[in-house]
Amino acid sequence: MKTIGSLYSLFLESNRDAFAQRHFVLAYHALSGAMHCALHLQDSAKLAEVEVSATEQLHDIQEQFSSSAPEQQEVNLYISLVQIIKTRRFLLQIKSTSK
């Protein structure tokens, strides 16, 4: 059985592979899985890593489709994920400072 930490790494690897193959929705779900692992571990560094990846991938998607209509579903998913991660990082920071 895999640990949450190893699942986190697996989700990030799956995200990179899916994104490289332009499977943006699948890549989003893998990043979401990595986010949930980081939250389970209460690891703000891992959560920050997921946020950086999500933000970079969002920008890449927007750039790739700048000459035509953006893939709105993918853009919306990534925007939502980045917002969720920012909120969860903030809540995790508050929780860790109130201990």
Helices and strands as residue ranges (DSSP letters): H 4-20, H 24-41, H 44-64, H 72-97
